[in-house]
Amino acid sequence: MTGLFHKINRSIVATTTLVAAALGLGSCSLVTDDLDPCPQGVRLRFVYDYNMEFANAFPAQVDCLTLLVYDEAGNYVRTITETSSVLADENWRMTIDLPAGQKYRFVAYGGLECDKSSFHFVDTPAAGSKLTSLEVAMDDSCIDADPGVDLHPLFYGNLDLAVPANSMNYTEGTVYMLRDTNTIRILLQNVSGEPVNPDNFEFAITADNTLMGWNNDVIATPGGIVYSPWVVGQNSVGSIDNGNLATLAFAEFSVARLINEAPVRLDITNAATGEKVLSIPLVNYLLLLKSERYSAMPAQEYLDRENHWDIILFLNGGRWIDTHIVINDWIVRINNADLL
């Protein structure tokens, strides 16, 4: 009888072990020291599909990553950085060991830890710091620089995630990111076909968007900033009615996050006379591009999704024809004097 009992007991133990292994429970333990402890923490995926293609461009565009971990009360826990080629792997996940039974708040920045970064923490997060004190600012070398600076792309994302108390594996989560930098390319074309000399003009964008808070909101700073183009030149494209090439002047800017209804202004000045060729509220004009196919998309979402803007302005006798503008290949007829 004793032998039979031992056989049955061994059978039960073997069956239990197989079931536990099948469920992934046989390799760790929360209550004994006989087995390795269960992995507890998070495994995070990072996605940048907040663009007009609605496709994940994180592997192609983010070349360095900084992740800040805070507890539920907003107290700093730790910082993790990644700068290797794993960021280009669609299947890569960041694994972080964290105590279970707690909620965490994650804030991610892409482009902050790179050698060519154009932004920095105002105060480096450390023990004792709070989430609400987190601020990222543009580097001083980029502010009011003339010529301007081609800003290194900056990305932002956040996630709230709980690690269950009885977790026996890493908790999966996805951090969705948006881009905080924009390229704005201004082109000047004469309707007569006469070449436009970029040396005849001075270009500037005035904004107040060099400081961003923990939730990525732009924080006002005294005086704002005047962006100068980081490159100015000429391009010849296609042919016009008389068969000649159209030679345009261009100026390319790199600017931080654009905010709906913020006082961002584009000014073009005649370099010889100081006369204003144009002065327009830039964000208002960029939003003219939002066609009916995006009619349900809020203005701020559109500004955050789009990050490359080509604007063609038409001149006649050195003056802007203020009824005609092309933005990202869309022809916009101006009939609202309030836009000026």
Sequence and secondary structure as in RCSB ss.txt:
>XXXX:A:sequence
MTGLFHKINRSIVATTTLVAAALGLGSCSLVTDDLDPCPQGVRLRFVYDYNMEFANAFPAQVDCLTLLVYDEAGN
YVRTITETSSVLADENWRMTIDLPAGQKYRFVAYGGLECDKSSFHFVDTPAAGSKLTSLEVAMDDSCIDADPGVD
LHPLFYGNLDLAVPANSMNYTEGTVYMLRDTNTIRILLQNVSGEPVNPDNFEFAITADNTLMGWNNDVIATPGGI
VYSPWVVGQNSVGSIDNGNLATLAFAEFSVARLINEAPVRLDITNAATGEKVLSIPLVNYLLLLKSERYSAMPAQ
EYLDRENHWDIILFLNGGRWIDTHIVINDWIVRINNADLL
>XXXX:A:secstr
 HHHHHHHHHHHHHHHHHHHHHTT TT BSS SSS B   EEEEEEE   STT S  HHHH   EEEEEEETT B
EEEEEEE SGGGG TT  EEEE  SSEEEEEEEEESSSSTT  EEESS   TT BGGG EEEE GGGTT SS   
    EEEEEEEEE TT  S EEEEEEEEE EEEEEEEEEETT     GGGEEEEEEE  SEEETTS B   TT E
EE  SEEEEEEEEE TTS EEEEEEEEEEEE   TT   EEEEEETTT  EEEEEEHHHHHGGG  GGGTTS HH
HHHHH  EEEEEEEEETTEEEEEEEEETTEEEE   GGG 
